[in-house]
């Protein structure tokens, strides 16, 4: 593992700890805060369906199924999962992208990581020059930008 990989992995691990990214479901009412109209509409529709089912001679016996399904489906709206970021997921396009997206392209690395890389005696001057060139072109660097420095150099 190169020094840049080690520093990038440490930064990702620190980010996971600070943001409680551990792939565990946590109870949250953020759905209600973000979508109050949808939440109210969901309950209005459920009560309307319940009223129709209770009025129907054919469906009245299956009301318990409606209640069970509603409780189960409703539970999904009250839990958030913060996916764990991993160094190994950078530049991997597979089903994990559906779960946690391409976070490595949209999250910017903290300036402290860039400073640490630039001042590290274990990072060669060629990588430092590439990093400074990227900073001058882009300003802020994503995790993917720094990850590209860990790839083996191809001779042209």
SEVEXMAR-500798 format. One record per atom (N, C-alpha, C, O): residue in one letter; atom name; z, y, x. Coordinates in Angstrom, 2 decimals. Atoms other than C-alpha are relative to their C-alpha. Layout:
<nodes>
a; CA; Z; Y; X
...
</nodes>
This chain:
<nodes>
x; N; 0.00; -1.18; 0.85
x; CA; 0.00; 0.00; 0.00
x; C; 0.00; 1.24; 0.90
x; O; 0.81; 1.36; 1.81
x; N; 0.09; -1.22; -0.79
x; CA; -1.01; 3.35; 1.39
x; C; 1.11; 0.96; -0.42
x; O; 1.78; 0.77; -1.43
x; N; -1.02; -1.01; 0.29
x; CA; 1.30; 6.34; 1.48
x; C; -0.30; 0.72; -1.31
x; O; 0.60; 1.02; -2.08
x; N; 0.37; -0.69; 1.25
x; CA; -0.66; 8.04; -1.32
x; C; 0.29; -0.89; -1.20
x; O; 0.78; -0.42; -2.22
x; N; -0.31; 0.94; 1.10
x; CA; -0.37; 4.92; -3.50
x; C; 1.50; -0.04; -0.26
x; O; 1.94; -0.03; -1.41
x; N; -1.45; 0.06; 0.14
x; CA; 3.36; 4.77; -2.83
x; C; 0.54; 1.25; -0.69
x; O; 1.37; 1.16; -1.59
x; N; -0.45; -1.25; 0.60
x; CA; 3.87; 8.44; -3.69
x; C; -0.44; 0.12; -1.47
x; O; 0.32; 0.59; -2.32
x; N; 0.52; -0.02; 1.38
x; CA; 1.71; 8.14; -6.81
x; C; 0.81; -0.95; -0.88
x; O; 1.15; -0.60; -2.02
x; N; -0.81; 0.97; 0.75
x; CA; 3.63; 5.05; -7.94
x; C; 1.41; 0.53; -0.26
x; O; 1.94; 0.37; -1.36
x; N; -1.33; -0.61; 0.19
x; CA; 6.97; 6.82; -7.39
x; C; -0.03; 1.08; -1.07
x; O; 0.87; 1.17; -1.90
x; N; 0.13; -1.07; 0.99
x; CA; 5.77; 9.80; -9.43
x; C; -0.16; -0.59; -1.41
x; O; 0.45; -0.10; -2.36
x; N; 0.20; 0.64; 1.29
x; CA; 4.59; 7.53; -12.26
x; C; 1.30; -0.63; -0.49
x; O; 1.64; -0.51; -1.67
x; N; -1.28; 0.60; 0.39
x; CA; 7.90; 5.63; -12.25
x; C; 1.00; 1.06; -0.44
x; O; 1.73; 0.86; -1.41
x; N; -0.89; -1.10; 0.37
x; CA; 9.82; 8.91; -12.35
x; C; -0.37; 0.57; -1.36
x; O; 0.50; 0.88; -2.17
x; N; 0.50; -0.50; 1.29
x; CA; 7.66; 10.13; -15.25
x; C; 0.40; -0.96; -1.14
x; O; 0.82; -0.51; -2.21
x; N; -0.39; 0.99; 1.01
x; CA; 8.32; 6.89; -17.15
x; C; 1.49; 0.09; -0.34
x; O; 1.87; -0.02; -1.50
x; N; -1.45; -0.10; 0.22
x; CA; 12.08; 7.28; -16.71
x; C; 0.33; 1.29; -0.74
x; O; 1.08; 1.27; -1.72
x; N; -0.31; -1.29; 0.64
x; CA; 12.17; 11.00; -17.63
x; C; -0.45; 0.06; -1.45
x; O; 0.23; 0.64; -2.29
x; N; 0.54; -0.06; 1.36
x; CA; 10.02; 10.52; -20.75
x; C; 0.35; -1.23; -0.84
x; O; -0.16; -1.40; -1.95
x; N; -0.41; 1.24; 0.68
x; CA; 11.65; 7.20; -21.73
x; C; -1.21; -0.82; -0.44
x; O; -1.29; -1.28; -1.58
x; N; 1.20; 0.81; 0.25
x; CA; 8.31; 5.39; -21.50
x; C; 0.30; -1.43; 0.42
x; O; 0.19; -1.78; 1.59
x; N; -0.39; 1.37; -0.32
x; CA; 9.38; 1.77; -21.74
x; C; -0.59; -1.03; -0.97
x; O; -0.14; -2.18; -1.01
x; N; 0.68; 0.89; 0.96
x; CA; 7.13; 0.26; -24.45
x; C; 0.91; -0.50; -1.11
x; O; 0.55; -1.44; -1.82
x; N; -0.92; 0.43; 1.07
x; CA; 10.11; -0.08; -26.79
x; C; -0.15; 0.91; -1.21
x; O; -0.29; 2.13; -1.07
x; N; 0.06; -0.85; 1.20
x; CA; 9.93; 1.09; -30.40
x; C; 1.32; 0.76; -0.19
x; O; 2.40; 0.19; -0.04
x; N; -1.19; -0.83; 0.25
x; CA; 12.32; 3.95; -31.18
x; C; -0.15; 0.64; -1.38
x; O; -1.23; 1.09; -1.76
x; N; 0.01; -0.63; 1.32
x; CA; 13.28; 5.25; -34.61
x; C; -0.26; 1.49; 0.17
x; O; 0.33; 2.14; 1.03
x; N; 0.36; -1.40; -0.11
x; CA; 11.77; 8.67; -35.16
x; C; -0.52; 0.48; -1.36
x; O; -1.19; -0.27; -2.07
x; N; 0.53; -0.56; 1.24
x; CA; 11.03; 10.95; -38.10
x; C; -1.13; 1.00; 0.30
x; O; -1.42; 1.88; -0.52
x; N; 1.08; -0.92; -0.37
x; CA; 8.20; 12.72; -36.27
x; C; -1.18; -0.09; -0.96
x; O; -1.89; 0.90; -1.15
x; N; 1.09; 0.13; 0.97
x; CA; 5.70; 11.33; -38.81
x; C; 0.23; 0.94; -1.18
x; O; -0.71; 1.59; -1.66
x; N; -0.32; -0.87; 1.13
x; CA; 7.50; 13.22; -41.60
x; C; -0.20; 1.46; 0.39
x; O; -0.71; 2.26; -0.40
x; N; 0.15; -1.38; -0.46
x; CA; 7.56; 16.42; -39.54
x; C; -1.46; 0.40; 0.18
x; O; -1.86; 1.51; -0.17
x; N; 1.40; -0.30; -0.29
x; CA; 3.90; 16.19; -38.53
x; C; -0.88; -0.06; -1.24
x; O; -1.85; 0.69; -1.35
x; N; 0.85; 0.22; 1.17
x; CA; 2.50; 15.02; -41.88
x; C; 0.82; -0.04; -1.29
x; O; 0.86; -1.07; -1.96
x; N; -0.85; 0.04; 1.20
x; CA; 4.84; 16.04; -44.73
x; C; -0.79; -0.24; -1.28
x; O; -0.32; -0.94; -2.17
x; N; 0.82; 0.20; 1.20
x; CA; 2.05; 16.18; -47.32
x; C; -0.42; -1.45; -0.16
x; O; -0.38; -2.00; -1.27
x; N; 0.39; 1.40; 0.03
x; CA; 0.84; 12.71; -46.44
x; C; 1.19; -0.88; -0.37
x; O; 1.06; -1.83; -1.14
x; N; -1.22; 0.76; 0.30
x; CA; 4.40; 11.40; -46.56
x; C; 0.35; 0.08; -1.49
x; O; 0.65; -0.93; -2.12
x; N; -0.31; -0.18; 1.43
x; CA; 5.01; 12.86; -50.04
x; C; -1.07; -0.69; -0.85
x; O; -0.75; -1.36; -1.83
x; N; 1.09; 0.65; 0.73
x; CA; 1.59; 11.68; -51.23
x; C; 0.12; -1.52; 0.00
x; O; -0.21; -2.18; -0.98
x; N; -0.19; 1.44; -0.11
x; CA; 2.37; 8.18; -50.01
x; C; 1.04; -0.47; -1.02
x; O; 0.85; -1.50; -1.68
x; N; -1.04; 0.39; 0.97
x; CA; 5.54; 8.06; -52.13
x; C; -0.46; 0.22; -1.44
x; O; -0.15; -0.59; -2.31
x; N; 0.52; -0.24; 1.36
x; CA; 3.83; 9.59; -55.18
x; C; -0.94; -1.14; -0.40
x; O; -0.86; -1.65; -1.52
x; N; 0.93; 1.09; 0.29
x; CA; 1.08; 6.97; -54.96
x; C; 0.74; -1.31; -0.22
x; O; 0.37; -2.11; -1.09
x; N; -0.77; 1.24; 0.16
x; CA; 3.64; 4.19; -54.57
x; C; 0.69; -0.02; -1.37
x; O; 0.66; -1.04; -2.06
x; N; -0.66; -0.04; 1.31
x; CA; 5.59; 5.32; -57.64
x; C; -1.01; -0.14; -1.14
x; O; -0.71; -0.76; -2.16
x; N; 1.04; 0.15; 1.01
x; CA; 2.35; 5.60; -59.62
x; C; -0.43; -1.46; -0.11
x; O; -0.60; -1.98; -1.21
x; N; 0.36; 1.43; 0.01
x; CA; 1.39; 2.06; -58.62
x; C; 1.11; -0.82; -0.62
x; O; 0.85; -1.75; -1.39
x; N; -1.14; 0.71; 0.57
x; CA; 4.88; 0.85; -59.48
x; C; 0.03; 0.17; -1.52
x; O; 0.27; -0.80; -2.24
x; N; -0.01; -0.25; 1.45
x; CA; 4.66; 2.48; -62.94
x; C; -1.10; -0.82; -0.69
x; O; -0.86; -1.39; -1.75
x; N; 1.09; 0.79; 0.58
x; CA; 1.28; 0.83; -63.62
x; C; 0.35; -1.48; -0.02
x; O; 0.11; -2.18; -1.01
x; N; -0.35; 1.42; -0.07
x; CA; 2.56; -2.54; -62.48
x; C; 1.08; -0.37; -1.01
x; O; 1.05; -1.45; -1.60
x; N; -1.07; 0.29; 0.95
x; CA; 5.67; -2.30; -64.64
x; C; -0.51; 0.03; -1.44
x; O; 0.05; -0.64; -2.31
x; N; 0.58; -0.06; 1.33
x; CA; 3.53; -1.43; -67.68
x; C; -0.91; -1.20; -0.31
x; O; -1.15; -1.53; -1.47
x; N; 0.94; 1.11; 0.18
x; CA; 1.19; -4.38; -67.13
x; C; 0.75; -1.31; -0.16
x; O; 1.66; -1.62; 0.61
x; N; -0.63; 1.30; 0.20
x; CA; 2.17; -7.76; -68.49
x; C; -0.40; -0.98; 1.11
x; O; 0.38; -1.86; 1.47
x; N; 0.49; 0.91; -1.03
x; CA; 0.09; -9.49; -65.83
x; C; 0.62; 0.28; 1.36
x; O; 0.93; -0.65; 2.10
x; N; -0.46; -0.37; -1.34
x; CA; 1.37; -7.57; -62.78
x; C; 1.51; 0.16; 0.13
x; O; 2.03; 0.26; 1.24
x; N; -1.43; -0.27; -0.06
x; CA; 5.03; -7.14; -63.71
x; C; 0.75; -1.04; 0.83
x; O; 1.78; -0.73; 1.43
x; N; -0.69; 1.03; -0.76
x; CA; 5.96; -10.44; -62.09
x; C; -0.20; 0.13; 1.52
x; O; 0.54; -0.48; 2.30
x; N; 0.25; -0.15; -1.44
x; CA; 4.53; -9.37; -58.72
x; C; 0.47; 1.35; 0.54
x; O; 0.04; 1.75; 1.62
x; N; -0.52; -1.29; -0.47
x; CA; 6.37; -6.02; -58.43
x; C; 0.78; -0.18; 1.30
x; O; 0.73; 0.69; 2.17
x; N; -0.76; 0.25; -1.23
x; CA; 8.61; -7.55; -55.77
x; C; -0.92; 0.01; 1.23
x; O; -0.51; 0.46; 2.30
x; N; 0.95; -0.01; -1.11
x; CA; 5.50; -8.02; -53.58
x; C; -0.36; 1.44; 0.39
x; O; -0.46; 1.75; 1.58
x; N; 0.29; -1.41; -0.27
x; CA; 4.65; -4.31; -53.90
x; C; 1.15; 0.64; 0.78
x; O; 0.92; 1.37; 1.74
x; N; -1.18; -0.58; -0.65
x; CA; 8.20; -3.35; -52.88
x; C; 0.10; -0.51; 1.44
x; O; 0.32; 0.28; 2.36
x; N; -0.10; 0.57; -1.35
x; CA; 8.24; -5.72; -49.89
x; C; -1.10; 0.56; 0.91
x; O; -0.82; 0.96; 2.04
x; N; 1.09; -0.54; -0.80
x; CA; 4.82; -4.58; -48.65
x; C; 0.22; 1.48; 0.33
x; O; -0.04; 1.91; 1.45
x; N; -0.23; -1.42; -0.23
x; CA; 5.75; -0.92; -49.05
x; C; 1.09; 0.22; 1.06
x; O; 0.95; 1.08; 1.93
x; N; -1.09; -0.13; -0.99
x; CA; 8.99; -1.35; -47.09
x; C; -0.50; -0.37; 1.39
x; O; -0.20; 0.32; 2.36
x; N; 0.52; 0.43; -1.31
x; CA; 7.22; -3.23; -44.29
x; C; -0.97; 1.02; 0.57
x; O; -0.86; 1.41; 1.73
x; N; 0.98; -0.97; -0.49
x; CA; 4.32; -0.79; -44.04
x; C; 0.64; 1.35; 0.30
x; O; 0.23; 2.04; 1.23
x; N; -0.69; -1.26; -0.21
x; CA; 6.64; 2.19; -44.31
x; C; 0.77; 0.00; 1.32
x; O; 0.90; 1.04; 1.96
x; N; -0.76; 0.09; -1.24
x; CA; 8.66; 0.94; -41.34
x; C; -0.83; 0.43; 1.20
x; O; -0.29; 0.99; 2.16
x; N; 0.85; -0.38; -1.12
x; CA; 5.68; 1.51; -39.05
x; C; -0.03; 1.52; 0.20
x; O; -0.18; 1.98; 1.33
x; N; 0.06; -1.45; -0.12
x; CA; 5.74; 5.24; -39.80
x; C; 1.27; 0.60; 0.61
x; O; 1.26; 1.75; 1.05
x; N; -1.27; -0.52; -0.49
x; CA; 9.35; 5.59; -38.66
x; C; 0.35; -0.47; 1.41
x; O; 1.48; -0.31; 1.86
x; N; -0.23; 0.43; -1.36
x; CA; 8.96; 4.11; -35.20
x; C; -1.11; 0.52; 0.89
x; O; -2.29; 0.45; 0.55
x; N; 0.94; -0.45; -1.02
x; CA; 7.31; 5.60; -32.14
x; C; 0.16; -0.90; 1.22
x; O; 1.27; -1.34; 1.54
x; N; -0.03; 0.77; -1.24
x; CA; 6.41; 3.67; -29.03
x; C; -0.62; 0.86; 1.08
x; O; -1.75; 1.34; 0.94
x; N; 0.53; -0.76; -1.14
x; CA; 6.00; 5.49; -25.74
x; C; -0.47; -1.02; 1.03
x; O; 0.35; -1.66; 1.69
x; N; 0.51; 1.01; -0.93
x; CA; 3.70; 3.32; -23.62
x; C; 0.34; 0.35; 1.45
x; O; 0.32; 1.52; 1.84
x; N; -0.34; -0.15; -1.42
x; CA; 4.67; 2.80; -19.99
x; C; -1.28; 0.27; 0.79
x; O; -2.27; -0.44; 0.63
x; N; 1.10; -0.27; -0.90
x; CA; 2.33; 4.36; -17.46
x; C; 0.14; -0.91; 1.21
x; O; 1.25; -1.16; 1.69
x; N; -0.02; 0.87; -1.18
x; CA; 1.37; 2.08; -14.59
x; C; -1.15; 0.37; 0.93
x; O; -2.24; 0.73; 0.49
x; N; 1.02; -0.29; -1.00
x; CA; -0.53; 2.66; -11.38
x; C; -1.19; -0.94; -0.17
x; O; -2.34; -0.53; 0.01
x; N; 1.05; 1.01; 0.14
x; CA; -2.50; -0.54; -12.03
x; C; -0.96; 0.31; -1.14
x; O; -2.08; -0.20; -1.16
x; N; 0.85; -0.33; 1.15
x; CA; -3.90; 0.92; -15.28
x; C; -0.99; 1.13; 0.27
x; O; -1.90; 1.37; -0.52
x; N; 0.90; -1.10; -0.31
x; CA; -5.60; 3.84; -13.59
x; C; -1.39; -0.56; 0.29
x; O; -1.54; -1.49; 1.09
x; N; 1.41; 0.36; -0.17
x; CA; -9.39; 3.48; -13.79
x; C; -0.31; -1.41; -0.52
x; O; -1.30; -2.01; -0.10
x; N; 0.28; 1.29; 0.62
x; CA; -9.15; 0.25; -15.83
x; C; -0.35; 0.25; -1.46
x; O; 0.48; 0.76; -2.22
x; N; 0.43; -0.20; 1.37
x; CA; -11.12; 0.35; -19.04
x; C; 0.02; -1.35; -0.72
x; O; -0.93; -2.13; -0.60
x; N; -0.11; 1.21; 0.81
x; CA; -9.94; -2.47; -21.30
x; C; 0.82; 0.33; -1.24
x; O; 0.94; 1.50; -1.60
x; N; -0.72; -0.24; 1.25
x; CA; -7.86; -2.89; -24.44
x; C; 1.25; 0.85; 0.18
x; O; 1.74; 1.41; -0.80
x; N; -1.17; -0.85; -0.21
x; CA; -4.91; -1.07; -22.84
x; C; -0.32; 1.46; -0.29
x; O; 0.57; 2.23; -0.65
x; N; 0.40; -1.38; 0.29
x; CA; -6.90; 2.16; -23.25
x; C; 0.23; 0.31; -1.48
x; O; 0.56; 1.44; -1.84
x; N; -0.25; -0.20; 1.44
x; CA; -6.60; 1.66; -27.03
x; C; 1.48; 0.29; -0.24
x; O; 1.83; 1.03; -1.16
x; N; -1.45; -0.14; 0.18
x; CA; -2.80; 1.51; -26.64
x; C; 0.52; 1.30; 0.59
x; O; 1.22; 2.06; -0.09
x; N; -0.58; -1.20; -0.63
x; CA; -2.03; 4.27; -24.19
x; C; -1.04; 1.01; 0.46
x; O; -0.70; 1.97; 1.15
x; N; 1.02; -0.99; -0.30
x; CA; -5.36; 6.07; -23.80
x; C; -0.30; 0.11; 1.48
x; O; 0.22; -0.65; 2.30
x; N; 0.31; -0.26; -1.40
x; CA; -6.80; 7.37; -20.60
x; C; 0.92; 1.11; 0.51
x; O; 0.47; 2.19; 0.89
x; N; -1.01; -0.98; -0.38
x; CA; -3.58; 9.16; -19.71
x; C; -0.24; 0.53; 1.40
x; O; 0.08; 1.69; 1.68
x; N; 0.19; -0.39; -1.39
x; CA; -4.55; 9.27; -16.04
x; C; -1.07; 1.09; 0.16
x; O; -1.13; 1.74; 1.20
x; N; 0.98; -1.08; -0.03
x; CA; -7.44; 11.64; -16.89
x; C; 0.50; 1.27; -0.66
x; O; -0.02; 2.36; -0.41
x; N; -0.46; -1.15; 0.77
x; CA; -5.46; 13.93; -19.17
x; C; 1.34; 0.55; 0.48
x; O; 1.69; 1.69; 0.16
x; N; -1.29; -0.47; -0.54
x; CA; -2.09; 14.18; -17.39
x; C; -0.21; 0.56; 1.39
x; O; -0.89; -0.05; 2.22
x; N; 0.09; -0.59; -1.32
x; CA; -1.81; 16.48; -14.43
x; C; 1.18; -0.42; 0.85
x; O; 2.30; -0.57; 0.35
x; N; -1.09; 0.38; -0.90
x; CA; 0.21; 15.49; -11.40
x; C; 0.87; 1.22; 0.25
x; O; 0.38; 2.36; 0.24
x; N; -0.86; -1.15; -0.30
x; CA; 3.23; 17.63; -10.63
x; C; -0.36; 0.60; 1.37
x; O; -0.76; -0.13; 2.28
x; N; 0.31; -0.64; -1.29
x; CA; 2.70; 20.16; -7.84
x; C; 0.82; -0.57; 1.16
x; O; 0.38; -0.56; 2.31
x; N; -0.83; 0.57; -1.07
x; CA; 5.55; 18.51; -5.92
x; C; -0.66; -1.22; 0.64
x; O; -0.50; -1.45; 1.84
x; N; 0.70; 1.16; -0.57
x; CA; 3.43; 15.35; -5.49
x; C; -1.08; 0.47; 0.98
x; O; -1.23; -0.09; 2.07
x; N; 1.06; -0.52; -0.88
x; CA; 0.57; 17.36; -4.02
x; C; 0.60; 0.54; 1.29
x; O; 0.08; 0.30; 2.38
x; N; -0.67; -0.52; -1.20
x; CA; 2.96; 19.16; -1.66
x; C; 0.49; -1.13; 0.89
x; O; 0.37; -1.05; 2.11
x; N; -0.51; 1.14; -0.77
x; CA; 4.52; 15.86; -0.60
x; C; -1.13; -0.69; 0.75
x; O; -0.97; -1.06; 1.92
x; N; 1.15; 0.63; -0.66
x; CA; 1.10; 14.36; 0.15
x; C; -0.50; 0.87; 1.15
x; O; -0.77; 0.38; 2.25
x; N; 0.51; -0.91; -1.04
x; CA; -0.02; 17.45; 2.08
x; C; 0.93; 0.11; 1.20
x; O; 0.46; 0.38; 2.31
x; N; -0.95; -0.14; -1.10
x; CA; 3.16; 17.51; 4.19
x; C; 0.45; -1.35; 0.57
x; O; 1.27; -1.38; 1.49
x; N; -0.41; 1.32; -0.48
x; CA; 3.49; 13.75; 4.73
x; C; -0.70; -0.33; 1.32
x; O; -1.92; -0.22; 1.43
x; N; 0.63; 0.37; -1.27
x; CA; 2.93; 12.64; 8.32
x; C; -0.75; -1.34; -0.10
x; O; -1.56; -1.67; 0.77
x; N; 0.64; 1.32; 0.17
x; CA; 1.80; 9.21; 7.01
x; C; -1.38; 0.09; -0.64
x; O; -2.10; -0.91; -0.68
x; N; 1.32; -0.18; 0.62
x; CA; -1.28; 10.65; 5.26
x; C; -0.91; 0.63; 1.04
x; O; -0.58; 1.65; 1.65
x; N; 0.90; -0.51; -1.04
x; CA; -4.26; 11.17; 7.53
x; C; -0.62; 1.34; -0.43
x; O; -0.67; 1.69; -1.60
x; N; 0.51; -1.36; 0.23
x; CA; -5.87; 14.58; 7.87
x; C; -1.26; 0.00; -0.87
x; O; -1.52; 0.98; -1.56
x; N; 1.21; 0.08; 0.82
x; CA; -9.13; 13.43; 6.21
x; C; 0.37; 0.01; -1.49
x; O; -0.27; 0.70; -2.29
x; N; -0.45; 0.02; 1.40
x; CA; -7.29; 12.65; 2.95
x; C; 0.60; 1.34; -0.40
x; O; 0.42; 1.80; -1.53
x; N; -0.58; -1.31; 0.29
x; CA; -5.39; 15.92; 3.17
x; C; -1.10; 1.03; -0.23
x; O; -0.99; 1.87; -1.13
x; N; 1.13; -0.94; 0.16
x; CA; -8.66; 17.82; 3.58
x; C; -0.70; -0.23; -1.33
x; O; -1.08; 0.72; -2.01
x; N; 0.62; 0.31; 1.30
x; CA; -10.16; 15.99; 0.58
x; C; 0.85; 0.54; -1.14
x; O; 0.33; 1.08; -2.11
x; N; -0.92; -0.47; 1.04
x; CA; -7.07; 16.84; -1.47
x; C; -0.08; 1.52; -0.13
x; O; -0.14; 2.04; -1.25
x; N; 0.09; -1.45; 0.06
x; CA; -7.25; 20.52; -0.55
x; C; -1.34; 0.45; -0.58
x; O; -1.40; 1.46; -1.28
x; N; 1.32; -0.32; 0.55
x; CA; -10.96; 20.56; -1.40
x; C; 0.02; -0.19; -1.53
x; O; -0.53; 0.63; -2.26
x; N; -0.10; 0.24; 1.44
x; CA; -10.21; 19.05; -4.84
x; C; 0.81; 1.10; -0.68
x; O; 0.46; 1.55; -1.77
x; N; -0.85; -1.05; 0.57
x; CA; -7.47; 21.62; -5.45
x; C; -0.78; 1.31; -0.11
x; O; -0.68; 2.02; -1.11
x; N; 0.76; -1.26; 0.04
x; CA; -9.79; 24.50; -4.57
x; C; -1.09; -0.04; -1.07
x; O; -1.43; 1.00; -1.64
x; N; 1.04; 0.12; 1.02
x; CA; -12.47; 23.16; -6.93
x; C; 0.56; -0.03; -1.42
x; O; 0.05; 0.65; -2.31
x; N; -0.49; 0.25; 1.36
x; CA; -10.37; 22.08; -9.91
x; C; 1.25; 0.79; -0.38
x; O; 1.47; 1.06; -1.56
x; N; -1.28; -0.66; 0.31
x; CA; -7.04; 23.89; -9.64
x; C; 1.09; -1.03; -0.22
x; O; 1.87; -1.32; 0.69
x; N; -0.97; 1.05; 0.30
x; CA; -4.93; 21.26; -11.35
x; C; -0.67; -1.36; 0.13
x; O; -1.83; -1.53; -0.24
x; N; 0.55; 1.32; -0.21
x; CA; -5.41; 17.62; -10.48
x; C; 0.65; -1.01; -0.94
x; O; 1.86; -0.97; -1.18
x; N; -0.53; 1.07; 0.85
x; CA; -5.04; 14.64; -12.79
x; C; 0.43; -1.17; 0.89
x; O; 0.16; -1.18; 2.09
x; N; -0.40; 1.19; -0.75
x; CA; -3.55; 11.30; -11.77
x; C; -1.23; -0.72; 0.54
x; O; -1.20; -1.28; 1.63
x; N; 1.23; 0.66; -0.45
x; CA; -7.09; 9.94; -11.54
x; C; -0.55; 0.68; 1.26
x; O; -1.05; 0.00; 2.16
x; N; 0.49; -0.72; -1.17
x; CA; -8.06; 12.65; -9.06
x; C; 0.72; -0.45; 1.27
x; O; 0.09; -0.70; 2.30
x; N; -0.78; 0.43; -1.16
x; CA; -5.25; 11.67; -6.72
x; C; -0.26; -1.48; 0.28
x; O; -0.29; -1.90; 1.44
x; N; 0.28; 1.43; -0.16
x; CA; -5.98; 7.98; -7.33
x; C; -1.28; -0.22; 0.80
x; O; -1.37; -1.17; 1.58
x; N; 1.26; 0.18; -0.73
x; CA; -9.51; 8.45; -5.97
x; C; 0.21; 0.07; 1.51
x; O; -0.61; -0.45; 2.27
x; N; -0.29; -0.06; -1.44
x; CA; -7.95; 9.21; -2.59
x; C; 0.48; -1.35; 0.54
x; O; 0.46; -1.56; 1.75
x; N; -0.53; 1.29; -0.45
x; CA; -6.52; 5.68; -2.47
x; C; -1.10; -1.04; 0.18
x; O; -0.86; -2.12; 0.73
x; N; 1.12; 0.94; -0.13
x; CA; -9.93; 4.01; -2.63
x; C; -0.45; -0.05; 1.45
x; O; -0.39; 0.94; 2.17
x; N; 0.55; 0.08; -1.37
x; CA; -11.40; 2.71; 0.60
x; C; -1.23; 0.90; 0.14
x; O; -2.06; 0.96; -0.77
x; N; 1.12; -0.91; -0.25
x; CA; -13.85; 5.19; 2.10
x; C; -1.26; -0.83; 0.29
x; O; -1.24; -1.77; 1.08
x; N; 1.28; 0.67; -0.25
x; CA; -17.48; 4.07; 1.99
x; C; -0.79; 0.84; 0.98
x; O; -0.88; 2.06; 0.85
x; N; 0.80; -0.76; -0.98
x; CA; -19.64; 5.02; 4.93
x; C; -1.39; 0.24; -0.58
x; O; -1.98; -0.65; -1.20
x; N; 1.30; -0.38; 0.57
x; CA; -22.84; 6.83; 3.97
x; C; -1.06; 0.09; 1.04
x; O; -2.21; 0.39; 0.73
</nodes>
